[in-house]
C-alpha cells in the first residue's frame, strides 16, 4: 500500500435500506451500477449490523462510536446529550472542514417539538444543509427552499388502486437528487479548502412513504408478477411478543397502517417495487457524487463510505417499516468502504457493526480513537495490516 495521507471523506448514509438491495449482493431486480462499481473498487462488508433498528439511537451510535446504552439515545424522540462527541467534531478539531447534507436526526424532529429545525449539539459541521425529510414541515428545510427558489411545489400523490404506494417528485426535483446536487457543489468547492474535508450525505430514501419518481417505478411494473412475496409463514407470530402481533395489524401499532395482515399479494409486490425504485434513485445520486470526485481529481484522495442507519422489514415476518424488532432485515445493512490505492478491493463476511465506523474513520486519518469510543477500528484489515 502507498504511504497514507489524510483522506477526504464522503460518507453517504441512506435511511432504512436493508442489506439485500444491491445488484452486487444478488438482488436481480434493482439497478445499482454505481454502488456495484463502488463495491468492486473497495471493501464490501456483507454482514454489517446496526446497533438499533430505528433512526436516532442508530445515528447517535455510529456518529460517536458508542453503543445506545452509553449515548443515552435508545429510541426516537430522545436527544443526544450535549456531552457526547460526534466523530465529525473530532475531525473538525483535527483540521477537517465538515459538512452535512440531508438528515441528521439525533434529536426530536416532530414539528411541534422542533418548530424551526432540529436542535444541534457541538457536532463539528461547518456547513449544514439540513433536510430531515422532503415534506415542507420546517422553515429550515433546505430542500424546501431549493424547491421554492426554482418555483417547484412539493408533491406526493397516491397511486390509484393502492393504499400503500405513492408517486413522488420527478427525479430532477427529488430530495435525493437535491442531496446529490449539494454534495457535488461541495465537492467542487472543496478544491479551495486547502485542508481535508468530510461530507456527510443523508438522503431520506428509501424510507417510507414509498413514493419513488414515476419514471423509476415504471421500470418495475412489467415485472410485478416476478417480484417475490415477503418471507412470512402464516401463524409465525402467534408465540411472539405482543409488539409483533400488533404491528402485524398495523405498523407502529396503528391499525391499518402498512398492515401486512390486510395486504394482498399485489400490495406486497408493488411496495417492493416502489422500495427498489427508491434504491435505484439513490444509486443515481451516488453516481453523480462519484462523478464530481472524478472531475475534480479528488477520487484517489477520498475515502468513500456507503451505508444505511437501519433496515426495512418490507413484509418479512409479517411486518412493515421498523420497530422494536431485531429481525435481520431490520438490523443488517449494506456497508462499503472505498479508497483507491489504500483499500484493497474485496468482500468480507466478517460480522461488523456501524459503531465501528467512527474509530475506523479516525484511524484512516491517522488519529487515535476518541476516549470513550466503544467500536473497534476496521482499518487494520482494510489497510492490509490485518484480515478484514
C-alpha positions as CSV (number, residue, x, y, z in Angstrom):
1,X,0.0,0.0,0.0
2,X,1.2,3.6,-0.7
3,X,2.1,6.0,2.1
4,X,-1.2,7.2,3.6
5,X,-2.1,10.9,3.6
6,X,-5.2,12.4,5.3
7,X,-8.1,11.5,3.1
8,X,-11.2,13.4,2.3
9,X,-14.2,11.5,3.5
10,X,-17.5,11.2,1.6
11,X,-19.9,9.5,4.0
12,X,-23.2,8.5,2.4
13,X,-25.9,7.1,4.6
14,X,-29.3,6.3,3.2
15,X,-32.3,5.8,5.5
16,X,-33.9,2.5,6.1
17,X,-32.0,0.5,3.5
18,X,-31.8,-3.2,4.1
19,X,-28.8,-5.4,3.2
20,X,-30.3,-7.2,0.2
21,X,-30.8,-4.1,-2.0
22,X,-27.7,-4.1,-4.3
23,X,-27.0,-5.9,-7.5
24,X,-23.6,-6.9,-6.3
25,X,-25.1,-8.7,-3.3
26,X,-27.5,-10.7,-5.5
27,X,-30.7,-8.7,-5.9
28,X,-31.7,-9.3,-9.6
29,X,-34.3,-6.5,-9.7
30,X,-32.5,-3.3,-8.6
31,X,-30.5,-1.2,-10.9
32,X,-27.4,-0.2,-8.9
33,X,-24.4,0.1,-11.3
34,X,-22.7,2.9,-9.4
35,X,-23.0,1.2,-6.0
36,X,-21.9,-2.1,-7.5
37,X,-18.9,-0.4,-9.0
38,X,-18.1,1.3,-5.7
39,X,-18.2,-2.1,-4.0
40,X,-15.9,-3.5,-6.7
41,X,-13.4,-0.8,-6.0
42,X,-13.4,-1.2,-2.3
43,X,-14.3,-3.5,0.6
44,X,-17.9,-4.7,0.7
45,X,-18.9,-6.0,4.2
46,X,-21.8,-8.4,3.7
47,X,-22.6,-8.8,7.3
48,X,-22.8,-5.3,8.8
49,X,-25.3,-4.7,11.6
50,X,-26.7,-1.6,13.1
51,X,-26.9,-1.0,16.9
52,X,-30.6,-0.2,16.8
53,X,-33.4,-0.7,14.2
54,X,-34.7,2.9,14.4
55,X,-33.1,6.2,13.4
56,X,-32.0,8.3,16.4
57,X,-30.3,5.6,18.5
58,X,-28.5,4.2,15.4
59,X,-27.3,7.6,14.2
60,X,-26.2,8.8,17.6
61,X,-24.3,5.5,18.0
62,X,-22.4,5.5,14.7
63,X,-21.6,9.2,14.9
64,X,-20.0,8.7,18.3
65,X,-18.7,5.2,18.1
66,X,-20.6,4.4,21.3
67,X,-23.5,2.0,22.0
68,X,-27.0,3.3,22.6
69,X,-27.0,2.5,26.2
70,X,-23.9,4.8,26.5
71,X,-25.1,7.7,24.4
72,X,-28.5,7.5,26.3
73,X,-30.3,7.6,22.9
74,X,-32.3,4.4,23.0
75,X,-35.4,5.4,20.9
76,X,-36.7,8.1,18.6
77,X,-37.8,11.2,20.3
78,X,-34.8,11.3,22.6
79,X,-32.0,13.9,22.1
80,X,-28.3,13.1,22.1
81,X,-26.8,14.6,25.3
82,X,-24.6,17.7,24.8
83,X,-21.6,16.0,26.3
84,X,-21.5,13.4,23.5
85,X,-18.7,14.0,21.0
86,X,-19.5,13.0,17.3
87,X,-16.6,11.9,15.2
88,X,-17.2,15.0,13.0
89,X,-16.3,17.2,15.9
90,X,-13.1,15.3,16.5
91,X,-12.2,15.6,12.8
92,X,-13.0,19.4,12.8
93,X,-10.7,19.9,15.8
94,X,-8.1,18.0,13.9
95,X,-8.3,20.4,11.0
96,X,-11.0,18.9,8.7
97,X,-13.8,21.0,7.1
98,X,-17.0,19.1,7.8
99,X,-20.4,19.5,6.1
100,X,-23.8,17.8,6.3
101,X,-26.4,17.4,3.6
102,X,-29.9,16.0,4.4
103,X,-30.9,14.2,7.5
104,X,-29.2,14.3,11.0
105,X,-31.9,13.0,13.4
106,X,-30.1,12.8,16.7
107,X,-32.7,15.0,18.4
108,X,-36.5,15.1,18.3
109,X,-37.8,16.3,15.0
110,X,-41.6,16.5,15.4
111,X,-42.7,20.0,14.2
112,X,-44.5,20.6,17.5
113,X,-41.2,19.9,19.4
114,X,-38.8,21.5,16.9
115,X,-40.8,24.1,15.0
116,X,-37.9,25.6,13.1
117,X,-35.2,22.8,12.8
118,X,-33.6,20.0,14.7
119,X,-31.6,21.0,17.8
120,X,-27.9,20.5,17.5
121,X,-25.1,19.9,19.9
122,X,-21.4,20.8,19.1
123,X,-21.3,18.4,16.1
124,X,-18.4,20.0,14.1
125,X,-20.4,20.7,11.0
126,X,-19.2,24.0,9.4
127,X,-21.7,23.6,6.6
128,X,-25.2,22.4,7.5
129,X,-27.7,21.8,4.6
130,X,-30.4,20.3,6.7
131,X,-33.5,18.5,5.4
132,X,-35.0,15.9,7.8
133,X,-37.4,14.7,5.1
134,X,-38.9,16.0,1.9
135,X,-42.3,17.3,3.2
136,X,-42.2,21.1,3.9
137,X,-42.7,20.9,7.6
138,X,-39.8,23.2,8.8
139,X,-38.7,26.7,7.8
140,X,-35.1,25.5,7.9
141,X,-35.7,22.6,5.5
142,X,-33.0,23.4,2.8
143,X,-34.7,21.2,0.3
144,X,-37.9,23.1,0.6
145,X,-36.0,26.4,0.0
146,X,-34.4,24.8,-3.1
147,X,-37.8,23.9,-4.5
148,X,-39.1,27.4,-3.7
149,X,-36.1,29.1,-5.5
150,X,-36.9,27.0,-8.6
151,X,-40.6,27.7,-8.5
152,X,-41.4,24.0,-7.8
153,X,-44.1,22.8,-5.4
154,X,-43.6,19.6,-3.4
155,X,-46.0,16.9,-4.4
156,X,-46.6,13.3,-3.4
157,X,-49.8,11.7,-4.6
158,X,-51.4,8.3,-4.2
159,X,-51.4,5.7,-6.9
160,X,-54.9,4.7,-8.0
161,X,-55.7,1.3,-6.5
162,X,-53.0,1.3,-3.9
163,X,-53.3,2.3,-0.2
164,X,-49.6,2.0,0.3
165,X,-47.6,3.4,-2.6
166,X,-47.4,7.0,-3.8
167,X,-45.8,8.8,-6.7
168,X,-43.1,11.2,-5.5
169,X,-41.3,14.0,-7.1
170,X,-39.7,13.6,-10.5
171,X,-36.0,12.6,-10.5
172,X,-34.8,16.1,-11.1
173,X,-36.8,17.6,-8.3
174,X,-36.5,14.8,-5.7
175,X,-34.9,15.3,-2.3
176,X,-32.3,12.5,-3.1
177,X,-31.3,14.4,-6.2
178,X,-31.1,17.7,-4.2
179,X,-28.7,15.9,-1.9
180,X,-26.6,14.9,-4.9
181,X,-26.7,18.5,-6.2
182,X,-25.5,20.0,-2.9
183,X,-22.9,17.3,-2.4
184,X,-21.5,17.8,-5.9
185,X,-21.2,21.6,-5.3
186,X,-19.5,20.9,-2.0
187,X,-17.0,18.6,-3.7
188,X,-16.2,21.0,-6.4
189,X,-15.9,23.9,-4.0
190,X,-13.6,21.8,-1.7
191,X,-10.7,22.5,-4.0
192,X,-10.4,25.9,-2.3
193,X,-10.3,24.4,1.2
194,X,-6.5,23.6,1.3
195,X,-7.4,21.1,4.0
196,X,-9.1,17.7,4.1
197,X,-12.9,17.6,4.3
198,X,-15.7,15.3,5.4
199,X,-19.1,15.5,3.8
200,X,-22.0,13.5,5.4
201,X,-24.8,13.0,2.8
202,X,-28.0,11.6,4.3
203,X,-30.9,11.3,1.8
204,X,-34.3,10.3,3.2
205,X,-34.8,7.5,0.7
206,X,-35.7,4.6,0.8
207,X,-37.6,5.5,4.0
208,X,-41.4,5.3,3.8
209,X,-43.7,6.6,2.5
210,X,-42.9,4.5,-0.5
211,X,-43.1,7.3,-3.1
212,X,-40.5,6.9,-5.9
213,X,-40.4,9.0,-9.0
214,X,-42.9,7.6,-11.6
215,X,-40.2,7.3,-14.2
216,X,-38.3,4.8,-11.9
217,X,-41.3,2.9,-10.7
218,X,-42.4,2.3,-14.3
219,X,-39.5,0.1,-14.9
220,X,-40.8,-2.4,-12.3
221,X,-44.4,-2.5,-13.3
222,X,-44.0,-5.1,-16.1
223,X,-42.0,-7.2,-13.6
224,X,-44.6,-7.2,-10.8
225,X,-45.6,-10.8,-11.1
226,X,-42.0,-11.9,-10.8
227,X,-41.3,-10.0,-7.6
228,X,-41.2,-12.4,-4.7
229,X,-43.6,-12.2,-1.8
230,X,-42.3,-11.4,1.8
231,X,-40.7,-14.1,3.9
232,X,-43.6,-14.9,6.2
233,X,-45.2,-18.1,7.4
234,X,-48.8,-17.7,8.4
235,X,-49.1,-18.0,12.2
236,X,-45.4,-17.5,12.9
237,X,-46.2,-14.5,15.2
238,X,-48.6,-16.5,17.4
239,X,-45.9,-17.1,20.0
240,X,-44.1,-13.8,19.6
241,X,-44.3,-10.7,21.9
242,X,-47.4,-8.6,21.6
243,X,-45.4,-5.9,19.8
244,X,-45.0,-8.1,16.7
245,X,-48.6,-9.1,16.8
246,X,-49.9,-5.6,17.0
247,X,-47.6,-4.4,14.2
248,X,-48.8,-7.2,12.0
249,X,-52.2,-5.5,12.1
250,X,-50.6,-2.0,11.6
251,X,-47.1,-0.7,11.7
252,X,-46.2,1.3,14.8
253,X,-49.3,-0.2,16.4
254,X,-51.5,1.9,14.2
255,X,-54.3,-0.4,12.9
256,X,-54.5,-0.4,9.1
257,X,-51.2,1.5,8.6
258,X,-49.0,-0.8,6.5
259,X,-50.9,-3.7,7.9
260,X,-49.3,-6.8,6.5
261,X,-52.3,-8.8,7.8
262,X,-54.6,-6.9,5.4
263,X,-52.4,-6.9,2.2
264,X,-52.9,-8.8,-1.0
265,X,-50.0,-10.3,-2.9
266,X,-50.3,-7.4,-5.3
267,X,-49.9,-4.9,-2.5
268,X,-46.7,-6.6,-1.2
269,X,-45.2,-6.7,-4.7
270,X,-46.0,-3.1,-5.5
271,X,-44.4,-1.9,-2.2
272,X,-41.3,-3.9,-3.0
273,X,-41.2,-2.4,-6.5
274,X,-41.5,1.1,-5.1
275,X,-38.8,0.5,-2.4
276,X,-36.4,-0.8,-5.1
277,X,-37.2,2.2,-7.3
278,X,-36.1,4.4,-4.5
279,X,-32.9,2.4,-4.2
280,X,-32.3,3.0,-7.9
281,X,-32.6,6.7,-7.3
282,X,-30.0,6.6,-4.5
283,X,-27.7,4.8,-7.0
284,X,-28.1,7.6,-9.5
285,X,-27.3,10.2,-6.8
286,X,-24.2,8.2,-5.7
287,X,-23.1,8.1,-9.3
288,X,-23.3,11.9,-9.5
289,X,-21.2,12.3,-6.4
290,X,-18.6,9.9,-7.6
291,X,-18.5,11.8,-11.0
292,X,-17.9,15.1,-9.1
293,X,-14.9,13.4,-7.3
294,X,-13.5,12.2,-10.7
295,X,-14.0,15.5,-12.5
296,X,-12.1,17.4,-9.7
297,X,-9.4,14.8,-9.5
298,X,-10.3,14.0,-5.9
299,X,-11.3,10.4,-6.2
300,X,-7.9,9.0,-5.3
301,X,-7.7,11.2,-2.2
302,X,-11.2,10.4,-0.9
303,X,-12.4,7.6,1.3
304,X,-16.0,6.9,0.3
305,X,-18.3,5.2,2.8
306,X,-21.8,3.9,1.9
307,X,-24.1,2.5,4.4
308,X,-27.6,3.0,6.0
309,X,-28.8,3.6,9.5
310,X,-31.0,0.5,9.7
311,X,-33.1,-1.7,7.5
312,X,-36.7,-2.2,6.5
313,X,-38.9,-5.2,7.2
314,X,-40.8,-4.9,3.9
315,X,-43.4,-7.5,5.0
316,X,-40.9,-10.1,6.1
317,X,-42.1,-11.9,9.3
318,X,-45.5,-10.3,8.7
319,X,-44.2,-6.7,9.5
320,X,-43.5,-3.5,7.7
321,X,-41.3,-0.5,8.4
322,X,-39.4,-0.8,11.7
323,X,-39.9,-1.0,15.4
324,X,-38.5,-3.0,18.4
325,X,-37.9,-5.9,16.1
326,X,-34.4,-7.3,15.8
327,X,-35.1,-9.4,12.7
328,X,-32.2,-9.5,10.2
329,X,-34.0,-7.2,7.6
330,X,-34.2,-4.5,10.3
331,X,-30.6,-4.6,11.5
332,X,-28.4,-5.8,8.7
333,X,-27.4,-3.0,6.3
334,X,-25.0,-2.5,3.4
335,X,-21.5,-1.2,4.1
336,X,-18.9,-0.3,1.5
337,X,-15.6,1.5,2.1
338,X,-13.6,2.5,-0.9
339,X,-10.3,4.4,-1.1
340,X,-8.4,3.6,-4.3
341,X,-4.8,2.6,-3.7
342,X,-5.4,2.3,0.1
343,X,-8.1,-0.2,0.5
344,X,-7.7,-3.4,-1.5
345,X,-10.9,-4.5,-3.3
346,X,-12.8,-7.5,-1.9
347,X,-15.7,-8.8,0.1
348,X,-15.7,-9.7,3.8
349,X,-18.3,-11.8,5.6
350,X,-16.9,-10.7,9.0
351,X,-19.5,-9.5,11.4
352,X,-19.0,-5.8,11.8
353,X,-21.1,-3.0,13.3
354,X,-21.9,0.6,12.5
355,X,-20.5,1.5,15.9
356,X,-17.1,0.6,14.3
357,X,-17.3,3.4,11.7
358,X,-16.2,6.3,13.9
359,X,-12.9,4.7,15.1
360,X,-12.3,3.4,11.6
361,X,-12.5,6.9,10.1
362,X,-10.2,8.3,12.7
363,X,-7.7,5.5,12.1
364,X,-7.8,6.2,8.3
365,X,-6.9,9.8,9.1
366,X,-4.0,8.7,11.3
367,X,-5.9,9.7,14.5
368,X,-6.4,7.7,17.7
369,X,-9.9,6.7,18.8
370,X,-11.6,9.4,20.9
371,X,-11.8,8.5,24.6
372,X,-14.9,6.5,25.3
373,X,-15.4,5.1,21.8
374,X,-16.6,1.5,22.1
375,X,-16.5,0.4,18.5
376,X,-13.4,-1.2,17.0
377,X,-11.4,0.1,14.1
378,X,-11.7,-1.9,10.9
379,X,-8.7,0.0,9.5
380,X,-6.1,-2.7,10.2
381,X,-7.9,-5.1,7.9
382,X,-8.8,-2.5,5.3
383,X,-5.3,-1.2,5.0
384,X,-3.7,-4.7,4.7
385,X,-2.3,-4.7,8.3
386,X,-4.8,-7.5,9.3
387,X,-7.6,-9.6,7.9
388,X,-10.9,-7.8,7.3
